[in-house]
Amino acid sequence: MTNKKRTVITVETHQITIIRTRGKSSVFCEICQAEVQVFSPPQMISVFFLESTEIKQLFLDNKIHFVGLTEMICGNSLADYFQTNKTKNKKGAIQ
């Protein structure tokens, strides 16, 4: 009788996205009570491959928030959301 050894390899990956913007893109966020980077919905669509309906739903679910009366999205709320949730890759598949 032969004893076969089996090796299991687990690979864990992480992804970091760095977004650089030109000019001043930080404002005071009332909810965070801090100076935050802000992003427009078109930036979110192109960088994180989200649909505009998904962005609206995240806002309605209080998972992200807009800064002031503008349609600029608070970077702190985005970071919190994406740290706890999976993101889509360029092909639209959930990672």
MODELLER restraints for C-alpha pairs under 7 A, 6 or more apart:
rsr = mdl.restraints
at = mdl.atoms
rsr.add(forms.Gaussian(group=physical.xy_distance, feature=features.Distance(at['CA:25:A'], at['CA:37:A']), mean=5.66, stdev=0.5))
rsr.add(forms.Gaussian(group=physical.xy_distance, feature=features.Distance(at['CA:25:A'], at['CA:38:A']), mean=5.80, stdev=0.5))
rsr.add(forms.Gaussian(group=physical.xy_distance, feature=features.Distance(at['CA:26:A'], at['CA:35:A']), mean=6.26, stdev=0.5))
rsr.add(forms.Gaussian(group=physical.xy_distance, feature=features.Distance(at['CA:26:A'], at['CA:36:A']), mean=5.08, stdev=0.5))
rsr.add(forms.Gaussian(group=physical.xy_distance, feature=features.Distance(at['CA:26:A'], at['CA:37:A']), mean=4.17, stdev=0.5))
rsr.add(forms.Gaussian(group=physical.xy_distance, feature=features.Distance(at['CA:26:A'], at['CA:38:A']), mean=5.76, stdev=0.5))
rsr.add(forms.Gaussian(group=physical.xy_distance, feature=features.Distance(at['CA:27:A'], at['CA:35:A']), mean=5.32, stdev=0.5))
rsr.add(forms.Gaussian(group=physical.xy_distance, feature=features.Distance(at['CA:27:A'], at['CA:36:A']), mean=5.58, stdev=0.5))
rsr.add(forms.Gaussian(group=physical.xy_distance, feature=features.Distance(at['CA:27:A'], at['CA:37:A']), mean=6.60, stdev=0.5))
rsr.add(forms.Gaussian(group=physical.xy_distance, feature=features.Distance(at['CA:28:A'], at['CA:34:A']), mean=5.58, stdev=0.5))
rsr.add(forms.Gaussian(group=physical.xy_distance, feature=features.Distance(at['CA:28:A'], at['CA:35:A']), mean=4.29, stdev=0.5))
rsr.add(forms.Gaussian(group=physical.xy_distance, feature=features.Distance(at['CA:28:A'], at['CA:36:A']), mean=6.09, stdev=0.5))
rsr.add(forms.Gaussian(group=physical.xy_distance, feature=features.Distance(at['CA:29:A'], at['CA:35:A']), mean=6.13, stdev=0.5))
rsr.add(forms.Gaussian(group=physical.xy_distance, feature=features.Distance(at['CA:29:A'], at['CA:36:A']), mean=6.38, stdev=0.5))
rsr.add(forms.Gaussian(group=physical.xy_distance, feature=features.Distance(at['CA:29:A'], at['CA:67:A']), mean=5.56, stdev=0.5))
rsr.add(forms.Gaussian(group=physical.xy_distance, feature=features.Distance(at['CA:36:A'], at['CA:74:A']), mean=6.45, stdev=0.5))
rsr.add(forms.Gaussian(group=physical.xy_distance, feature=features.Distance(at['CA:36:A'], at['CA:75:A']), mean=6.07, stdev=0.5))
rsr.add(forms.Gaussian(group=physical.xy_distance, feature=features.Distance(at['CA:36:A'], at['CA:76:A']), mean=6.50, stdev=0.5))
rsr.add(forms.Gaussian(group=physical.xy_distance, feature=features.Distance(at['CA:37:A'], at['CA:74:A']), mean=6.41, stdev=0.5))
rsr.add(forms.Gaussian(group=physical.xy_distance, feature=features.Distance(at['CA:37:A'], at['CA:75:A']), mean=5.05, stdev=0.5))
rsr.add(forms.Gaussian(group=physical.xy_distance, feature=features.Distance(at['CA:38:A'], at['CA:72:A']), mean=5.68, stdev=0.5))
rsr.add(forms.Gaussian(group=physical.xy_distance, feature=features.Distance(at['CA:38:A'], at['CA:73:A']), mean=5.30, stdev=0.5))
rsr.add(forms.Gaussian(group=physical.xy_distance, feature=features.Distance(at['CA:38:A'], at['CA:74:A']), mean=4.91, stdev=0.5))
rsr.add(forms.Gaussian(group=physical.xy_distance, feature=features.Distance(at['CA:38:A'], at['CA:75:A']), mean=5.22, stdev=0.5))
rsr.add(forms.Gaussian(group=physical.xy_distance, feature=features.Distance(at['CA:39:A'], at['CA:72:A']), mean=5.33, stdev=0.5))
rsr.add(forms.Gaussian(group=physical.xy_distance, feature=features.Distance(at['CA:39:A'], at['CA:73:A']), mean=5.05, stdev=0.5))
rsr.add(forms.Gaussian(group=physical.xy_distance, feature=features.Distance(at['CA:39:A'], at['CA:74:A']), mean=6.75, stdev=0.5))
rsr.add(forms.Gaussian(group=physical.xy_distance, feature=features.Distance(at['CA:39:A'], at['CA:75:A']), mean=6.66, stdev=0.5))
rsr.add(forms.Gaussian(group=physical.xy_distance, feature=features.Distance(at['CA:40:A'], at['CA:71:A']), mean=6.69, stdev=0.5))
rsr.add(forms.Gaussian(group=physical.xy_distance, feature=features.Distance(at['CA:40:A'], at['CA:72:A']), mean=4.80, stdev=0.5))
rsr.add(forms.Gaussian(group=physical.xy_distance, feature=features.Distance(at['CA:40:A'], at['CA:73:A']), mean=6.03, stdev=0.5))
rsr.add(forms.Gaussian(group=physical.xy_distance, feature=features.Distance(at['CA:44:A'], at['CA:50:A']), mean=6.41, stdev=0.5))
rsr.add(forms.Gaussian(group=physical.xy_distance, feature=features.Distance(at['CA:45:A'], at['CA:51:A']), mean=5.91, stdev=0.5))
rsr.add(forms.Gaussian(group=physical.xy_distance, feature=features.Distance(at['CA:45:A'], at['CA:52:A']), mean=6.96, stdev=0.5))
rsr.add(forms.Gaussian(group=physical.xy_distance, feature=features.Distance(at['CA:48:A'], at['CA:88:A']), mean=6.69, stdev=0.5))
rsr.add(forms.Gaussian(group=physical.xy_distance, feature=features.Distance(at['CA:49:A'], at['CA:88:A']), mean=6.36, stdev=0.5))
rsr.add(forms.Gaussian(group=physical.xy_distance, feature=features.Distance(at['CA:49:A'], at['CA:90:A']), mean=6.61, stdev=0.5))
rsr.add(forms.Gaussian(group=physical.xy_distance, feature=features.Distance(at['CA:49:A'], at['CA:92:A']), mean=6.89, stdev=0.5))
rsr.add(forms.Gaussian(group=physical.xy_distance, feature=features.Distance(at['CA:58:A'], at['CA:64:A']), mean=5.80, stdev=0.5))
rsr.add(forms.Gaussian(group=physical.xy_distance, feature=features.Distance(at['CA:59:A'], at['CA:65:A']), mean=5.63, stdev=0.5))
rsr.add(forms.Gaussian(group=physical.xy_distance, feature=features.Distance(at['CA:63:A'], at['CA:77:A']), mean=6.99, stdev=0.5))
rsr.add(forms.Gaussian(group=physical.xy_distance, feature=features.Distance(at['CA:63:A'], at['CA:81:A']), mean=6.25, stdev=0.5))
rsr.add(forms.Gaussian(group=physical.xy_distance, feature=features.Distance(at['CA:64:A'], at['CA:77:A']), mean=4.86, stdev=0.5))
rsr.add(forms.Gaussian(group=physical.xy_distance, feature=features.Distance(at['CA:64:A'], at['CA:78:A']), mean=5.88, stdev=0.5))
rsr.add(forms.Gaussian(group=physical.xy_distance, feature=features.Distance(at['CA:64:A'], at['CA:81:A']), mean=6.90, stdev=0.5))
rsr.add(forms.Gaussian(group=physical.xy_distance, feature=features.Distance(at['CA:65:A'], at['CA:73:A']), mean=5.95, stdev=0.5))
rsr.add(forms.Gaussian(group=physical.xy_distance, feature=features.Distance(at['CA:65:A'], at['CA:74:A']), mean=5.88, stdev=0.5))
rsr.add(forms.Gaussian(group=physical.xy_distance, feature=features.Distance(at['CA:65:A'], at['CA:77:A']), mean=6.30, stdev=0.5))
rsr.add(forms.Gaussian(group=physical.xy_distance, feature=features.Distance(at['CA:66:A'], at['CA:72:A']), mean=5.53, stdev=0.5))
rsr.add(forms.Gaussian(group=physical.xy_distance, feature=features.Distance(at['CA:66:A'], at['CA:73:A']), mean=4.41, stdev=0.5))
rsr.add(forms.Gaussian(group=physical.xy_distance, feature=features.Distance(at['CA:66:A'], at['CA:74:A']), mean=5.63, stdev=0.5))
rsr.add(forms.Gaussian(group=physical.xy_distance, feature=features.Distance(at['CA:67:A'], at['CA:73:A']), mean=5.97, stdev=0.5))
rsr.add(forms.Gaussian(group=physical.xy_distance, feature=features.Distance(at['CA:67:A'], at['CA:74:A']), mean=5.74, stdev=0.5))
rsr.add(forms.Gaussian(group=physical.xy_distance, feature=features.Distance(at['CA:86:A'], at['CA:94:A']), mean=6.59, stdev=0.5))
rsr.add(forms.Gaussian(group=physical.xy_distance, feature=features.Distance(at['CA:86:A'], at['CA:95:A']), mean=5.78, stdev=0.5))
rsr.add(forms.Gaussian(group=physical.xy_distance, feature=features.Distance(at['CA:87:A'], at['CA:94:A']), mean=5.81, stdev=0.5))
rsr.add(forms.Gaussian(group=physical.xy_distance, feature=features.Distance(at['CA:87:A'], at['CA:95:A']), mean=5.67, stdev=0.5))
rsr.add(forms.Gaussian(group=physical.xy_distance, feature=features.Distance(at['CA:88:A'], at['CA:94:A']), mean=4.47, stdev=0.5))
rsr.add(forms.Gaussian(group=physical.xy_distance, feature=features.Distance(at['CA:88:A'], at['CA:95:A']), mean=5.79, stdev=0.5))
rsr.add(forms.Gaussian(group=physical.xy_distance, feature=features.Distance(at['CA:89:A'], at['CA:95:A']), mean=6.64, stdev=0.5))
